[in-house]
Structures are given as C-alpha cells and as structure tokens.
Amino acid sequence: MSRPGAGDGLAERLEGVRDRIERSASRAGRDPEEIALVAVAKTFPAAAIRTLAAAGQHRFAESYVQEAAAKQAELEDLDLEWHFVGPLQSNKAVSVAEHFALIHSVDRLRVARALDRYRTKRAPLDVCLQVNISGEVSKSGCAPEEAPELASRIAGECPGLRLRGLMAIPAPSPNPEAARPAFRRLADLQRRLRERAPQSPWDMLSMGMSADFETAIEEGATHVRVGSALFGTRSPKTR
C-alpha cells in the first residue's frame, strides 16, 4: 500500500475496518459497540486525521509528544479524543499528561507518579498498564508477574490516575493466530487483577493492531489500535 494523500481512500478503509470489527465481534458473540477503534496516526499528516474525522472517526493515537502537539494545534477545531500509545519516560510525563486523554503505556511506578503529580489539581487521567506479555527483551512493558503489585501501588498511591486496564503488543508474526495465546493470557491477567483490585474499573483491554485485531476482538479486546489498515504504509518515524 502506498502512503495516502489527505483523502486517498481513507473513508473507504475506515468503513472496511469497521466491517471487520463487526464481523469479528459477531463471531465472538459480542456487541460491536463494546469495541473502540483507535486510529494510530503517528507519522501521518493532520490532513489525513481530518479526513477520517469527517468520516466519523473520533479516537486517534500518537507515539511522540512533539508530533502530536503540532497536529492537535492544527486540528483544534475538531472534537477528538487523543490517546498516547508510545514508550513513556518520566521526563516526558508532563507533556503527555497535558496533551492526551488516555495513556496506554504506563509500565513503571516512576512514570505513574510523574503523571500523577501533574494531574493533582485536575480530573484523573485514564491510564492502562502496558504488559510485556511475550517477554521480549526489546519491548516496553512490565512483566506479567509484576503487574499485580504495580496495579496495587498505582491504585493506592496515585489519586490523579484512574487505572482502566491493560495493554500489550504480542511478538510480531505474519500469522494473526500466533498472537491468540498472548491475547488470552492478557485477558486472563486482567480478570485476576479485577478480583484483586476492584477499586479500579478494569473496563479496558487494549490489544490488537492492523495485522491481528480481529483475533484480539475474539479474545476480549475493548480497544484495538489500528494504523496501516487505515492510513497505508507508514513513513519513517518522526518526532
């Protein structure tokens, strides 16, 4: 797929992804309305976001704060919900907390505390724990066995945050079925955390991307993070 222009088939791709979400939900006996599509727009221009917004897409995700801030300024006339899905460092926490409504990638208490300090006098910030569900050395995320303690500490020590659920990026594979065991493990971990820390909503399971979101939906995803299936081939990353 080539990199799209401002209106090059984006609405049609959005319709196609929505159809795939509906079919996947139907196979799993789920209501498609339970599943939120998050359009991952990193490296793509604000014009592409505007086109998808005109077609009815509301949630957009970015991985780099500076890139996101520039797009948000250009699109400030639109009522959009911005998610952060990239690796998060504590020294960027203030900027992230300022520009995003929901953070998918909290994986350390230090990061959580930095976000919490910024939100002390504001409405709580919605966050998910990122879990390194496949144990990849190069990937961000807490280990599954560390998640219960981290969740408990965040719930008890960070009143400026609202812990919504878990996020994971399984090891890449050309076969969507290869991710199913990882998705299943993440869903099971969330069920156990819900029992241990019922003070948190635990209503969000962020898993599944362009290559495997249908499998993720069948395993309980509530939020799927889709980039290339909507926007086309991604250009080299920019900050």
N, C-alpha and C positions, 0 to 999 in steps of 0.2 A: 504494500500500500504506500502511496506517496503521501507526502505531507500536505494537508489540506489548506486551501485558502479560507477566507472568512466564511464562505457559505458553501464550500465544496462538499456536498453530500452529508453534511453534519446532521441535519434534521433526519435524514433517512437512516443514518447509522444509529441515531438515538432511538428511533422507532424500532429498529431491528434488535437493539439490546433490550429494550423494554419487552418486546415479544419473547425473547429468550428467557428473561426473568419470569414472565408469566408462565411459560411452559415448564420451567424448572420448578416453580412453586406448585404448579398443578401436579407434577409427578410426585412431589413430596407431601401432597395433601395440605398445602399451606396457602394462606391468603397472600397474593402478590403485594397487597398494600402493607404487609409486615416488613417488606424488604426495601431498603433505601438505596437508591443508586447514587454513588458519589463519583462525579466525573473528575478524574485526576488530570489536571490541566498543566502540570509543570512542563516548561519549555514551549508551550503553545501560546499564541498571542491572545490579548484581551478580546480581539475581534471574534475569535473562534468561540470564546466563552459567551460573548454577547449573542452569537447566533444560536447556540444551544439554549441559552436562557429564553430567547424568543420562542423556541420550540417547546418550552415548558420545563427545562431542567433547572433545578433550584440549588442543589448542593454541588460545590466544587472543592477540590483539594489541591494543595500545593505542598512542595517539599522544601522550598527555600524562601526565607522570610523576605529578603530584598526583592526578589522577583514577584512574590505575591503582593507586597505593598504597592508596587508600581501598577499592577493590574487592578487592584482594589481601588486605587485613586482614579483610574481611568473608567471604572465601572461603578462609581459610587452612586449613580442614578438608579441602579438596579437593586432590588431586594434579594440578595443572595446569602446563602449560608456557607461560610468558609471553614474548611477542615484542614488540619495540618497532619501530614502522614509521613514526614521525613524523620531521619535521626535527629534527636533533640539534645542539645547541650545546655547546661545550666546557664552559661553566659549569654545565651540567646533567648532565655525563658521570658524575659520581659517583653521583647518584641513579639514573640509567638503569642503570649497571652493577650497582647494588645490587638493583634490582627485576626485572631481565629476564635470561632465559637466552640470548636471541639477539637481536642488533641488525641490522635490515635496512638501515639508512640512514646508514652511515658514508660521508662524501663528501669529507673533508679529513683531511690528516695531523694537524693540530692536534687534531681530535676524536679520532682514533685514539690519539694519545699520551695524551690525558686519560683515556680509557677504560683504556688500558694501565697507567697509574700506579696506578689503583685496584685492578687485578687482579694486581699484582706478587706478592702472597703468597697468591693464590687460584688455583683452577683457571682455565685460559684461558677467555676469553669468546668465544663464537662470534659472528662478525660477517659481514655482506655489504657490499660496496661498492655504493652507490647511483649509478647512471649516468643522466645526463640524456640518454636515448637519442634523444629527439626534438628536442633543442636548444631547449627552451622557456625563455625568459628568466626567467619567474616560478617555475620549478620547481627544487627542490633536486637535487643530484647532480653528480658530476664529469663532465666532457666525455669521450666515449669515447676520444679520443686521449690523455687524461691518465690513464686507468685503469691501463695497464701500469706506469707509474712509481709511481703511488700504491700499487698492489698490492705492488710490489717493496719500497718503503720500509716498508710495514706489516709485511710478512713478515720483513724484516731488522732492524727497529728496535723492534717491539712484541711481545715474547715473551709478554705477558699476553693477547694476542688470537690467535684461530685464524680465519684468513680462509677462509670457507666457499664464497663465490661472489658472485654479482651480483644486484642488484635494480634494477628500473626501473618507471616509471609512464609509459607512452606518452601522447601527446597524446590528450585525450578525443574520442570520436566516437560517434554513435549506431549506427554500423556496426561490429560486432566485427571484421570482416575488415580494417578500416582499421589495426588495431594489428598485423596479422601481420608486415609488413616490419620494424617495430621489434622485435618479439619475436625475429624471425630474426636481426637484427643483434646483439641481446644474446647470443643463444646462440652465435653465431659469435665474438663477442668473448671469451666465456668459454672457448671451445675454444682460442683463441690464447693466452690468459693461462695456461691449464693447461700449455701447452707451454713457456712462458717461466718460470713459477714453479711447478714440480712439487712443491715442498715444502709447498704448501697443498693441502687436499683437493679444492677446486673441485667439490664434490658438490651444490651448492645453486644453483638458478636460480629466484629469487623474482620471478614476473611473472604478471599476470593478476588481475583483480578481478571483481566481480559481473557487469559487462557483457561481459567478454571472456575469462574464464578458460578457456573451452573452446578458444578459439583458441590461448591460451598453452600449454595442455597439448599440443596438436598440434605446437607448436614447441619442446617440450622442457622446459617448466616442471616443477620439482620441488616448489615451494611456491606455492599460489595463495592470495591474500589476499581473503577474501570477507566483505563486511559486509551490505549491504542485501538481498542474496538470502537471507540467513539471518534477519536481525533486522527487516527492514522499513525504512521511511523513517527516515532519520537526523534527529535533532533538531538545533537549533543547537549548535555546539561549546561544550563547557565545559572548564575547566581544573581 
